[in-house]
Amino acid sequence: MSLPDSGVLTVGDTLIPHAKALDGRGDSTSTPIVWSALDTTLEVVDSLSGATKGLFPGTGRIVARAGSLSSNPATLTILAPLDSIVAGTTVDTVVVSTPDSLSDTLRVEAFAGGGPASGRRIFLSLDFPPGGTGVTLVPSDTIVTALTGTAFFRVQLTGVRPDSAVVSASATNHGTPVAGSPIHFVVVFQP
């Protein structure tokens, strides 16, 4: 059995696990697999596909059955919905005056249920210069919050130095932007 996204989902989200039934020689069989939940923090909404929905924060287990055989339970982590994000610095403008090709580290903090939200995706976009000419985001355009609910990124020069770069950081909860989204960071490059 395998679980996408390391078996982590948010309340209201759906995850589809994968499993194969094998015979005594280790070959795949056509025996249908039926999924079920062992805990009330989640619900298997389709027993044939295994589609599982997170109902409450915590952990929950699912099991796959093929005929009279059952898999070991797989544990899923269900996270509280993301409430908000904020800039993790007291200023939203960073001035870079050294020849270093990276901006100072920029920080985004995420919250769920009044506390730090770990393992959450924060989406970044370069709003200026047009097309991101001369700069890129490090590590990438998607960052994930640590246990502290904090995620870090930088703006790196890759070509002709623009006078500045503007980066937006955003997060959603079921496709709806959370409070604080988007956050705009300005990085000023001085010669």
Residue frames relative to the residue before (quaternion, step in Angstrom):
aa qw qx qy qz dx dy dz
M 1.0000 0.0000 0.0000 0.0000 0.00 0.00 0.00
S 0.0354 -0.7837 0.6195 0.0274 3.56 -1.10 0.73
L 0.2346 -0.7686 0.5858 0.1048 3.52 -1.20 0.71
P 0.4045 -0.6982 0.5246 0.2715 3.61 -0.85 0.88
D 0.8300 0.2024 -0.1636 0.4933 3.57 -1.29 0.45
S 0.5880 -0.6167 0.3455 0.3932 3.59 1.10 0.77
G 0.6360 -0.5736 0.3281 0.3986 3.58 1.12 0.59
V 0.5331 0.5950 -0.4198 0.4308 3.59 1.17 0.58
L 0.1131 0.7744 -0.6170 0.0821 3.57 -0.95 0.93
T 0.4569 -0.6691 0.5201 0.2703 3.54 -1.29 0.41
V 0.6377 -0.4971 0.4113 0.4207 3.57 -1.20 0.54
G 0.7896 0.2761 -0.2316 0.4966 3.58 -0.81 1.04
D 0.6285 0.5170 -0.3390 0.4720 3.60 1.23 -0.36
T 0.3012 -0.7403 0.5767 0.1691 3.54 -1.30 0.46
L 0.1378 -0.7662 0.6262 0.0412 3.53 -1.07 0.88
I 0.1754 -0.7769 0.5945 0.1111 3.61 -1.03 0.74
P 0.2454 -0.7861 0.5528 0.1271 3.60 -0.47 1.21
H 0.2952 -0.7344 0.5821 0.1861 3.55 -1.33 0.20
A 0.0871 0.7777 -0.6192 0.0647 3.57 -1.10 0.76
K 0.1745 -0.7550 0.6226 0.1087 3.55 -1.31 0.48
A 0.3133 -0.7062 0.5992 0.2098 3.54 -1.07 0.75
L 0.1051 -0.8038 0.5851 0.0224 3.58 -0.85 1.03
D 0.4083 -0.6841 0.5395 0.2724 3.55 -1.16 0.63
G 0.7678 -0.3851 0.2664 0.4372 3.59 -1.31 -0.06
R 0.6825 0.4532 -0.2827 0.4988 3.62 1.21 -0.42
G 0.5583 -0.6214 0.3851 0.3923 3.60 1.27 -0.05
D 0.5082 0.6341 -0.4274 0.3963 3.57 1.28 0.27
S 0.5584 -0.6032 0.4508 0.3481 3.59 -1.12 0.67
T 0.1802 -0.7626 0.6117 0.1086 3.55 -1.14 0.71
S 0.5206 -0.6409 0.4670 0.3164 3.55 -1.27 0.27
T 0.3461 0.7452 -0.5015 0.2710 3.59 1.24 0.22
P 0.4222 -0.7138 0.4869 0.2741 3.62 -0.71 0.97
I 0.3131 -0.7269 0.5839 0.1808 3.54 -1.12 0.74
V 0.1164 -0.7772 0.6175 0.0324 3.54 -0.93 1.00
W 0.2399 -0.7937 0.5516 0.0909 3.55 -0.84 1.08
S 0.0339 0.7829 -0.6213 0.0008 3.56 -1.19 0.58
A 0.4307 -0.6800 0.5375 0.2514 3.54 -1.28 0.54
L 0.2922 -0.7578 0.5600 0.1635 3.56 -1.11 0.72
D 0.7633 0.2921 -0.1565 0.5545 3.59 1.26 -0.26
T 0.5326 -0.6683 0.4358 0.2824 3.58 -1.21 0.56
T 0.5086 0.6447 -0.4290 0.3765 3.62 1.24 0.03
L 0.7766 0.1825 -0.1085 0.5932 3.55 1.30 -0.25
E 0.2135 -0.7657 0.5959 0.1139 3.53 -1.31 0.31
V 0.3122 -0.6947 0.6106 0.2171 3.57 -0.98 0.86
V 0.2092 -0.8231 0.5204 0.0885 3.57 -0.38 1.27
D 0.7654 0.1226 -0.1037 0.6232 3.59 1.26 -0.29
S 0.3167 -0.8044 0.4731 0.1698 3.58 -0.23 1.27
L 0.6682 0.4946 -0.3202 0.4542 3.64 1.12 -0.42
S 0.7237 0.3757 -0.2509 0.5216 3.62 0.98 -0.71
G 0.4336 -0.7010 0.4553 0.3366 3.57 1.18 -0.51
A 0.3258 0.7617 -0.5081 0.2356 3.61 1.25 0.04
T 0.0432 -0.8158 0.5736 -0.0596 3.54 -0.62 1.25
K 0.1914 -0.7954 0.5713 0.0655 3.55 -0.84 1.06
G 0.4038 -0.6975 0.5409 0.2405 3.55 -1.01 0.87
L 0.1923 -0.8114 0.5458 0.0816 3.59 -0.78 1.04
F 0.8019 0.0359 0.0305 0.5956 3.59 0.98 -0.90
P 0.5677 -0.5838 0.4345 0.3848 3.63 -1.08 0.56
G 0.5128 0.6121 -0.4944 0.3434 3.55 -1.12 0.73
T 0.5395 -0.5602 0.4705 0.4168 3.54 -1.09 -0.76
G 0.0240 -0.7812 0.6237 0.0105 3.52 -1.25 0.48
R 0.2996 -0.7671 0.5457 0.1550 3.56 -1.16 0.56
I 0.1183 -0.7510 0.6450 0.0780 3.51 -1.23 0.68
V 0.1553 -0.7727 0.6100 0.0813 3.54 -1.24 0.52
A 0.2707 -0.7326 0.6033 0.1614 3.55 -1.19 0.69
R 0.1010 -0.7884 0.6054 0.0415 3.56 -1.01 0.88
A 0.0568 -0.7490 0.6598 0.0210 3.53 -1.09 0.87
G 0.7971 -0.0807 0.0045 0.5984 3.55 -0.22 1.28
S 0.7921 -0.2601 0.2120 0.5098 3.58 -0.77 -1.04
L 0.5947 0.5701 -0.3614 0.4367 3.59 1.29 -0.01
S 0.1429 -0.7842 0.6005 0.0633 3.55 -1.07 0.83
S 0.4542 -0.6570 0.5265 0.2912 3.53 -1.16 0.63
N 0.5765 -0.4844 0.4813 0.4487 3.53 -1.30 0.01
P 0.5511 -0.6094 0.4332 0.3705 3.62 -1.02 0.61
A 0.2512 -0.7268 0.6200 0.1557 3.55 -1.14 0.74
T 0.2933 -0.7729 0.5426 0.1492 3.55 -0.85 1.00
L 0.1536 -0.7675 0.6196 0.0590 3.53 -0.96 1.01
T 0.2805 -0.7237 0.6031 0.1841 3.54 -1.19 0.60
I 0.1385 -0.7857 0.6008 0.0510 3.57 -0.76 1.08
L 0.2206 -0.8036 0.5473 0.0780 3.55 -0.63 1.22
A 0.5441 -0.5775 0.4902 0.3608 3.56 -1.21 0.54
P 0.5879 -0.5772 0.4172 0.3836 3.62 -1.09 0.59
L 0.5238 -0.6286 0.4837 0.3107 3.55 -1.10 0.75
D 0.2869 -0.7831 0.5338 0.1393 3.60 -0.83 1.04
S 0.8085 -0.1439 0.1805 0.5414 3.54 0.74 -1.09
I 0.1779 -0.7268 0.6431 0.1629 3.50 -1.42 0.17
V 0.0791 -0.7720 0.6290 0.0461 3.55 -1.22 0.58
A 0.5607 -0.5436 0.4865 0.3916 3.53 -1.31 0.35
G 0.3560 -0.7686 0.4967 0.1891 3.56 -0.83 0.94
T 0.6478 0.4442 -0.3276 0.5250 3.56 1.25 0.32
T 0.5555 -0.6254 0.4256 0.3453 3.56 -1.16 0.44
V 0.7441 0.2746 -0.1956 0.5767 3.58 1.23 -0.26
D 0.3347 -0.7436 0.5364 0.2175 3.56 -1.14 0.52
T 0.6609 0.4306 -0.3132 0.5289 3.60 1.30 0.20
V 0.0991 -0.7783 0.6196 0.0214 3.56 -0.86 1.04
V 0.1976 -0.7730 0.5942 0.1018 3.58 -0.83 1.01
V 0.1448 -0.7771 0.6101 0.0537 3.55 -0.83 1.06
S 0.0023 0.8347 -0.5490 0.0430 3.59 -0.45 1.20
T 0.5895 0.5479 -0.3785 0.4572 3.58 1.25 0.09
P 0.5930 -0.5890 0.4006 0.3755 3.59 -1.17 0.35
D 0.3823 0.7260 -0.4841 0.3042 3.58 1.29 0.00
S 0.4186 -0.7419 0.4699 0.2317 3.59 -0.96 0.81
L 0.6760 0.4471 -0.3012 0.5024 3.60 1.28 0.03
S 0.4652 -0.6364 0.5307 0.3114 3.54 -1.14 0.63
D 0.6289 -0.4458 0.4322 0.4679 3.54 -1.30 0.03
T 0.5998 -0.5666 0.4198 0.3781 3.54 -1.21 0.44
L 0.2077 -0.7502 0.6194 0.1023 3.54 -0.99 0.95
R 0.1770 -0.8190 0.5446 0.0356 3.54 -0.99 0.85
V 0.1074 -0.7497 0.6509 0.0524 3.54 -1.14 0.84
E 0.1563 -0.7756 0.6056 0.0845 3.57 -1.01 0.86
A 0.1752 -0.7915 0.5820 0.0643 3.58 -0.94 0.96
F 0.1324 -0.8018 0.5817 0.0336 3.55 -1.10 0.82
A 0.0082 0.7615 -0.6479 0.0180 3.53 -1.20 0.73
G 0.8499 0.0566 -0.0640 0.5199 3.55 -0.86 0.96
G 0.7041 -0.4779 0.2625 0.4550 3.57 1.10 0.67
G 0.7395 0.3502 -0.2256 0.5288 3.61 1.21 -0.06
P 0.7146 -0.4253 0.3197 0.4541 3.58 -1.30 0.07
A 0.2420 -0.7709 0.5771 0.1190 3.57 -1.05 0.81
S 0.1475 -0.8083 0.5667 0.0608 3.58 -0.38 1.22
G 0.8127 0.3074 -0.2170 0.4448 3.52 -1.31 0.41
R 0.4987 0.6566 -0.4267 0.3716 3.60 1.15 0.52
R 0.4221 -0.7006 0.5219 0.2420 3.54 -1.07 0.82
I 0.1086 -0.7401 0.6624 0.0414 3.52 -1.04 0.97
F 0.2362 -0.7903 0.5561 0.1022 3.55 -0.75 1.10
L 0.1689 -0.7956 0.5797 0.0497 3.54 -0.86 1.06
S 0.0055 0.7798 -0.6254 -0.0262 3.56 -1.14 0.59
L 0.3801 -0.6847 0.5753 0.2361 3.54 -1.13 0.75
D 0.1857 -0.8119 0.5479 0.0786 3.57 -0.43 1.22
F 0.7769 0.0189 0.0054 0.6293 3.58 1.21 -0.56
P 0.5025 -0.1663 -0.8463 0.0590 1.63 -1.97 1.53
P 0.6964 -0.4750 0.3197 0.4325 3.59 -1.22 0.45
G 0.8390 0.1228 -0.1270 0.5146 3.54 -0.86 1.01
G 0.5137 -0.6640 0.4101 0.3563 3.59 1.26 0.16
T 0.2257 0.8170 -0.5041 0.1659 3.58 1.22 0.45
G 0.8456 0.1818 -0.1622 0.4750 3.56 -0.79 1.07
V 0.7746 0.2486 -0.1589 0.5594 3.61 1.23 -0.13
T 0.0701 -0.7666 0.6345 0.0693 3.53 -1.31 0.35
L 0.4740 -0.6592 0.5044 0.2938 3.56 -1.27 0.33
V 0.1246 -0.7761 0.6164 0.0455 3.55 -1.01 0.89
P 0.4981 -0.1857 -0.8395 0.1123 1.69 -1.53 1.95
S 0.7988 -0.1253 0.0970 0.5803 3.66 1.01 -0.61
D 0.6762 -0.4883 0.3527 0.4243 3.57 -1.25 -0.30
T 0.7197 0.2801 -0.2368 0.5896 3.59 1.29 0.14
I 0.0400 -0.7846 0.6187 -0.0025 3.55 -0.83 1.04
V 0.2895 -0.7549 0.5681 0.1535 3.58 -1.20 0.51
T 0.4598 -0.6991 0.4771 0.2688 3.56 -0.90 0.92
A 0.4510 -0.6740 0.5284 0.2511 3.53 -1.18 0.76
L 0.7640 -0.3542 0.2616 0.4716 3.59 -1.28 -0.11
T 0.6671 0.5050 -0.2870 0.4664 3.57 1.15 -0.64
G 0.5188 -0.6399 0.4120 0.3894 3.61 1.28 -0.09
T 0.6039 0.5755 -0.3286 0.4428 3.58 1.31 0.14
A 0.0576 -0.7689 0.6360 0.0298 3.55 -1.12 0.78
F 0.2178 -0.7961 0.5591 0.0793 3.56 -1.02 0.87
F 0.0713 0.7755 -0.6270 0.0217 3.54 -1.23 0.56
R 0.2235 -0.7497 0.6072 0.1387 3.54 -1.37 0.22
V 0.3432 -0.6673 0.6077 0.2600 3.51 -1.37 0.24
Q 0.1339 -0.8089 0.5712 0.0380 3.57 -0.77 1.07
L 0.4194 -0.6732 0.5483 0.2650 3.55 -1.07 0.82
T 0.0683 -0.8110 0.5807 0.0173 3.57 -0.92 0.91
G 0.7931 0.1249 -0.0604 0.5931 3.58 1.25 -0.13
V 0.8141 -0.1361 0.1450 0.5457 3.52 -1.05 -0.82
R 0.4524 -0.7193 0.4669 0.2451 3.55 -0.79 1.11
P 0.2599 -0.7387 0.5969 0.1744 3.59 -0.71 1.06
D 0.6007 -0.5507 0.4055 0.4141 3.61 -1.19 0.19
S 0.8013 -0.0440 0.0468 0.5948 3.58 1.16 -0.58
A 0.1837 -0.7287 0.6406 0.1575 3.50 -1.40 0.11
V 0.1705 -0.7603 0.6190 0.0988 3.55 -1.12 0.72
V 0.0788 -0.7935 0.6034 -0.0054 3.55 -0.79 1.11
S 0.1878 -0.7518 0.6211 0.1175 3.56 -1.05 0.83
A 0.1334 -0.7558 0.6376 0.0671 3.54 -1.09 0.86
S 0.0676 0.8092 -0.5783 0.0785 3.58 -0.83 0.97
A 0.0986 -0.7561 0.6433 0.0690 3.50 -1.36 0.36
T 0.1910 -0.7846 0.5812 0.1007 3.55 -1.17 0.57
N 0.2102 -0.7110 0.6503 0.1652 3.48 -1.37 0.32
H 0.8152 -0.1498 0.0270 0.5589 3.58 -0.30 1.30
G 0.7534 -0.4130 0.1992 0.4712 3.57 0.94 0.98
T 0.6425 0.4839 -0.3280 0.4955 3.60 1.24 -0.13
P 0.4791 -0.6690 0.4716 0.3170 3.62 -0.78 0.93
V 0.3846 -0.7113 0.5387 0.2366 3.57 -1.01 0.83
A 0.6882 -0.4585 0.3556 0.4355 3.56 -1.28 0.34
G 0.7628 0.3310 -0.2729 0.4838 3.55 -0.93 0.93
S 0.6206 0.5377 -0.3463 0.4536 3.61 1.22 -0.30
P 0.6142 -0.3102 -0.7249 0.0310 1.54 -1.71 1.79
I 0.3684 -0.6516 0.6103 0.2594 3.51 -1.37 0.37
H 0.1936 -0.7819 0.5828 0.1067 3.59 -0.92 0.88
F 0.1139 -0.7706 0.6259 0.0378 3.55 -0.86 1.06
V 0.1624 -0.7624 0.6185 0.0994 3.58 -1.03 0.81
V 0.0987 -0.7633 0.6375 0.0351 3.55 -0.88 1.03
V 0.1478 -0.7943 0.5873 0.0483 3.59 -0.62 1.18
F 0.1935 -0.7796 0.5895 0.0855 3.57 -0.75 1.10
Q 0.1354 -0.7852 0.6008 0.0646 3.58 -0.64 1.11
P 0.5090 -0.6552 0.4506 0.3295 3.60 -0.95 0.75
